[in-house]
Amino acid sequence: MSGGLRTSVKAYLIAKRLSLTGDLDTVQEMNETINRNFSAPQAAADYVDKKKQQDHSLPLPAPQKSIASSSSGPSICDDIIPCLPMLSSAPKSMDSYETRIRDGSPPEDVPSTPWTEGEIVPKRFFFNELKTATWNFHPHNKLGEGGFGSVFKGWIDDNSFTAAKPGTGTLIAVKSINPESFQGHKEWLAEIFYLGRLRHPNLVKLLGYCCEDVHRLLVYELASRGSLDNHLFGRASKLQPLSWILRMKIALGAAKVLAFLHSSEVKVIHGDFKSSNILLDSAYNAKLSDFGLARHGRSDVSTRVMGTYGYTAPEYIATGHLNIQSDVYSFGVVMLELLCGKRVVDDSRPTGEQNLVAWARPYLASKSRVLKIFDARIDGQYSVAAALEAANLANQCLSAEPNSRPNMNEVIKALELLQESSDIQGSGISQNEPCQTPRGAKSSIRRRSWISLRSFSSLR
């Protein structure tokens, strides 16, 4: 599954050779040493062949001894796992263990200072618990497979968080990391570090983890509708294409969680924002996942270039400097996918159309031509003015000059107004039915100057 020979033994020896004193710089030095000695992994099986994922260094929490190591002997987790407590008794409910607050409860939606005032405490599961919950990782329960391992569906009891009968309790997604992939182990650590401390309505919920012998697993609450990627390009897109209203709702939810990550209190760059990492719950609420490439900081974070081909900002590829504007560019790519209904990279398309961003740019810059690239499956579901505003927003996020891109709070304001206009147009009809533009809707949008972006009036 993964490129190169990367074993837990090699990783353990490297970790042992370094002086792990708890200093973040030392941990970063360890990551850089590993990066110089291990090759980048192959792309995940569900990616387009031309997409490229490259190795990366990641600032991880200070390594500490796990307080509940396996009885069968030491493992790599004992030396570099973040210090996460194992619950001594079963929780009374999901919410009873989800957060442990040191100095009072923060707001439900966005914690004011999540790094210091409180943190989510994931449960440490035993391997046999997850084995039972997934019916021994039965093939029928497999949800997907990627470069670092497989994801399985399972069930746990709402109160005890022990394995439950299929169809009862809470649905979970269990990601099992390939034990021979040290890169997978690094991303496993990053998931625990970030999702184990952050909470937001549009973040996927990490329920727990497992580190036992060579087994490394992550346990999430299952997003029942799968990925945005599947709804735009996969089987779900053929069964029931996403409506305009739902596309704008998903874009707004994704923008909100990026704004949260980029805030001065959190200061996290996601680093791999793409449609396959946006999961959807039963109400089509966006849930951002996969923090394996995330970095702490807001600007000029020097790192080896990583990410997914097509979504990565051009200046990051050129310089290796990652900042929050890199995420904004990636958001623009996803916004373009939502508008066009096309993958960012697809070699099956005609020459000149294989890269969505390059192909769409001339259309985005022309209000007389931009509607030609919109997804035909949502024709009649939006006003011309709303379409132009959405295309303008995508175009600004995709600006070649990082400083010309809006910040995510500005993006939210734009999308909120687009959602309001969509709600007016879609009142009284089903979410996924075509809707007609009501009289006056077009002019009501144009009267609003929602953000200080270059408007279509300045375009040809």
GISULGI-V497277 format. One record per backbone hydrogen bond with DSSP energy under -0.5 kcal/mol. CO is the residue of the C=O (numbers start at 1). NH is the residue of the N-H. If there is no record, write none. Layout:
BEGIN
CO|NH ; CO|NH
END
This chain:
BEGIN
4|6 ; 7|11 ; 8|12 ; 9|13 ; 10|14 ; 11|15 ; 12|16 ; 13|17 ; 14|18 ; 18|20 ; 19|21 ; 23|27 ; 24|28 ; 25|29 ; 26|30 ; 27|31 ; 28|32 ; 29|33 ; 30|34 ; 31|35 ; 32|36 ; 33|37 ; 34|37 ; 34|38 ; 44|47 ; 48|51 ; 58|60 ; 66|69 ; 70|73 ; 75|78 ; 76|79 ; 76|80 ; 77|81 ; 78|66 ; 81|64 ; 82|84 ; 93|97 ; 94|97 ; 94|98 ; 95|99 ; 97|121 ; 98|121 ; 99|101 ; 100|102 ; 100|119 ; 111|114 ; 113|116 ; 113|117 ; 117|102 ; 117|103 ; 119|100 ; 120|122 ; 123|125 ; 123|209 ; 126|130 ; 127|131 ; 128|132 ; 129|133 ; 130|134 ; 131|136 ; 131|137 ; 132|135 ; 133|155 ; 134|138 ; 138|141 ; 139|142 ; 141|153 ; 144|151 ; 146|149 ; 148|178 ; 149|146 ; 150|176 ; 151|143 ; 151|144 ; 152|174 ; 154|172 ; 155|164 ; 156|170 ; 157|161 ; 162|157 ; 165|168 ; 170|156 ; 171|222 ; 172|154 ; 173|175 ; 173|220 ; 174|152 ; 174|176 ; 175|177 ; 175|218 ; 176|150 ; 178|181 ; 180|6 ; 180|182 ; 181|185 ; 182|186 ; 183|187 ; 184|188 ; 185|189 ; 186|190 ; 187|191 ; 188|192 ; 189|193 ; 190|194 ; 191|195 ; 191|196 ; 192|196 ; 194|197 ; 194|198 ; 199|111 ; 200|203 ; 202|288 ; 204|206 ; 205|207 ; 205|221 ; 207|123 ; 208|219 ; 209|125 ; 210|217 ; 212|215 ; 215|212 ; 216|177 ; 217|210 ; 218|175 ; 218|220 ; 219|207 ; 219|208 ; 220|173 ; 222|224 ; 223|226 ; 226|280 ; 227|231 ; 228|232 ; 229|233 ; 229|234 ; 230|234 ; 230|237 ; 231|242 ; 234|237 ; 234|238 ; 235|238 ; 235|239 ; 236|240 ; 243|247 ; 244|248 ; 245|249 ; 246|250 ; 247|251 ; 248|252 ; 249|253 ; 250|254 ; 251|255 ; 252|256 ; 253|257 ; 254|258 ; 255|259 ; 256|260 ; 257|261 ; 258|262 ; 259|263 ; 260|263 ; 261|268 ; 263|266 ; 263|267 ; 267|297 ; 268|270 ; 269|295 ; 274|277 ; 275|228 ; 275|229 ; 275|278 ; 277|279 ; 277|289 ; 278|228 ; 279|287 ; 280|225 ; 281|284 ; 285|281 ; 287|279 ; 288|204 ; 291|294 ; 295|269 ; 295|297 ; 298|324 ; 300|302 ; 301|322 ; 308|311 ; 308|312 ; 313|317 ; 314|318 ; 315|319 ; 316|320 ; 320|303 ; 320|322 ; 322|301 ; 323|326 ; 323|327 ; 324|328 ; 325|329 ; 326|330 ; 327|331 ; 328|332 ; 329|333 ; 330|334 ; 331|335 ; 332|336 ; 333|337 ; 334|338 ; 335|339 ; 336|340 ; 337|341 ; 339|375 ; 344|356 ; 346|349 ; 350|353 ; 354|346 ; 354|356 ; 355|359 ; 356|360 ; 357|361 ; 360|363 ; 360|364 ; 361|365 ; 363|366 ; 365|460 ; 366|369 ; 366|370 ; 369|372 ; 370|373 ; 371|374 ; 375|378 ; 376|379 ; 378|381 ; 383|387 ; 384|388 ; 385|389 ; 386|390 ; 387|391 ; 388|392 ; 389|393 ; 390|394 ; 391|395 ; 392|396 ; 393|397 ; 394|398 ; 396|399 ; 400|402 ; 401|404 ; 402|405 ; 407|411 ; 408|412 ; 409|413 ; 410|414 ; 411|415 ; 412|416 ; 413|417 ; 414|418 ; 415|419 ; 416|420 ; 417|421 ; 418|422 ; 419|423 ; 420|424 ; 421|425 ; 422|426 ; 423|427 ; 424|427 ; 426|429 ; 430|433 ; 436|438 ; 438|441 ; 440|444 ; 441|445 ; 442|446 ; 443|447 ; 445|448 ; 448|450 ; 451|453 ; 455|458 ; 456|459
END
